[in-house]
Structures are given as structure tokens and as C-alpha cells.
Amino acid sequence: MSLDSDRETARLWRVSKTVHEMIRDRGYEVADYEINIGFEEFKEMYGGGGSVDRGRMSFHANHTEDQKDRIYVYFCSEKNVSKAAMKTFITSLDSIGAKRGIMIWSEKMSPAAKKTLLEMQSEYYLEDFAEADLLVNITKHFLVPKHTIMTPAEKTDLVKRYRLKDTQLPRINVGDPVAKYYGLRRGQVMRIERSSETAGRYITYRICM
């Protein structure tokens, strides 16, 4: 491999680690070895022929609490994601029986591909991430507190306990980087645990809008 190829491989190795951590943090089955794979092993698995085979990096996982809840992560090999690539993505989802999918792209997504992504939201829950946004796991930064998505029952208990309406809760935008990392959807509530020098820790709640 050339120096440039090694740099690209190292870049995708970091992206792969973050993606697998993200999927596990969402409650899906991801093994430790999939997250902790070493650079040389990653290069051997995906870097044959002088460049990384993004197609082989794609994977799916079942949710730990519901085996029918399956998510598919598709690493697009096209630098400029086309409508055809979106169709390949959807076909792959159907072939493994998944309704949730994440597309990872390297440079940009064409207007036609973006339109297709939006059009298919009525049948699937689809997300997309640029590789550049996944080079580091933002939730591991020391300034980012612990976030946990509340279950519907926990949310109901929260609003009843404090006699609140959804609209009275502090908000988090669906496009917030942490919200995107966890796949937060509108109406869901995030429990945020922060450290405090005086109180030890304190809990806040934010609803996705």
C-alpha cells in the first residue's frame, strides 16, 4: 500500500470503530472484537488491492431486546452518492429484513439521492452520516455528559411525576450531533447526567424536536 492508501485505511479504521460503538450504544448486538479490531487486522480484512473495500465494511445487527429490530449499516463506495446507490442500499435492507438503515458516505450526496432518502422515510427509518463526522466518537469527549434515551414508559412517568407537558421540557434538536449519534427521534426524551462539584451529579431531561 502507498502512504496515501495507508492514510485512507487508517481514516476508515477510525470511522469503523466509531460506527460500531454507535450501533452498540443504541442497544444493538455488537461484539467487542468488532470495535477493538487492530489497524493491521482491519487493513488485512478490508484493504486488499491497495484501497479499502467499503462494501465489505457494511454490516447489520439485531437489537438486544428485540431480535426483529434489525439495523443495517451501509458504507457507500461512491464518492458522490447517486440515486442508484440509494436503491442498492434499500435493496440490501429488504434482503436482510431490516427497516432501519444508516448510510455512511465519503464526500457528498447528490440531490437525487437525498430526495430518495426522504421519499423512503414512510417505509423505513433511514439516516446518513459523512465519514468526516465519525472520525471520533463525540460521546467520549470529557465535556459531553452521559446521555440515555428514555423508554416511552419512563417518559410517561417523568411528565406525570413533575406534572409537565411535553412542550415544557427543554429541547434538543433532531440534528444535534449527540441526538444524531443515538438516532434520537422527535418526541423522544433524553436523560442527561452531569457531574457537579457541589451536588456530585444532577439529572436533566431534553425532548427531541
Secondary structure as the mmCIF struct_conf table of DSSP 4:
data_model
#
loop_
_struct_conf.conf_type_id
_struct_conf.id
_struct_conf.beg_label_comp_id
_struct_conf.beg_label_asym_id
_struct_conf.beg_label_seq_id
_struct_conf.end_label_comp_id
_struct_conf.end_label_asym_id
_struct_conf.end_label_seq_id
HELX_RH_AL_P HELX_RH_AL_P1 LEU A 3 ASP A 25
TURN_TY1_P TURN_TY1_P1 ARG A 26 GLY A 27
STRN STRN1 TYR A 28 TYR A 28
HELX_RH_AL_P HELX_RH_AL_P2 ASP A 32 ASN A 36
HELX_RH_AL_P HELX_RH_AL_P3 PHE A 39 TYR A 46
HELX_RH_3T_P HELX_RH_3T_P1 GLY A 48 GLY A 50
BEND BEND1 SER A 51 SER A 51
HELX_RH_AL_P HELX_RH_AL_P4 ARG A 54 MET A 57
STRN STRN2 PHE A 59 ASN A 62
STRN STRN3 HIS A 63 HIS A 63
BEND BEND2 THR A 64 GLU A 65
TURN_TY1_P TURN_TY1_P2 GLN A 67 LYS A 68
STRN STRN4 ARG A 70 PHE A 75
BEND BEND3 LYS A 79 LYS A 79
STRN STRN5 ASN A 80 VAL A 81
HELX_RH_AL_P HELX_RH_AL_P5 LYS A 83 ILE A 96
TURN_TY1_P TURN_TY1_P3 GLY A 97 GLY A 97
BEND BEND4 LYS A 99 LYS A 99
STRN STRN6 ARG A 100 TRP A 105
BEND BEND5 SER A 106 GLU A 107
STRN STRN7 LYS A 108 MET A 109
HELX_RH_AL_P HELX_RH_AL_P6 PRO A 111 GLU A 119
HELX_RH_3T_P HELX_RH_3T_P2 MET A 120 SER A 122
TURN_TY1_P TURN_TY1_P4 GLU A 123 GLU A 123
BEND BEND6 TYR A 124 TYR A 124
STRN STRN8 TYR A 125 ALA A 130
HELX_RH_3T_P HELX_RH_3T_P3 GLU A 131 LEU A 134
BEND BEND7 LEU A 135 VAL A 136
HELX_RH_3T_P HELX_RH_3T_P4 ILE A 138 LYS A 140
BEND BEND8 HIS A 141 HIS A 141
TURN_TY1_P TURN_TY1_P5 PHE A 142 LEU A 143
BEND BEND9 VAL A 144 VAL A 144
HELX_LH_PP_P HELX_LH_PP_P1 PRO A 145 PRO A 145
STRN STRN9 LYS A 146 ILE A 149
HELX_LH_PP_P HELX_LH_PP_P2 MET A 150 THR A 151
HELX_RH_AL_P HELX_RH_AL_P7 PRO A 152 ARG A 161
TURN_TY1_P TURN_TY1_P6 TYR A 162 ARG A 163
HELX_RH_3T_P HELX_RH_3T_P5 ASP A 166 GLN A 168
BEND BEND10 LEU A 169 LEU A 169
STRN STRN10 ARG A 171 ILE A 172
TURN_TY1_P TURN_TY1_P7 VAL A 174 GLY A 175
BEND BEND11 ASP A 176 ASP A 176
HELX_RH_AL_P HELX_RH_AL_P8 PRO A 177 TYR A 182
TURN_TY1_P TURN_TY1_P8 GLY A 183 GLY A 183
TURN_TY1_P TURN_TY1_P9 ARG A 186 GLY A 187
STRN STRN11 VAL A 189 SER A 196
TURN_TY1_P TURN_TY1_P10 GLU A 197 ALA A 199
STRN STRN12 GLY A 200 CYS A 208
#
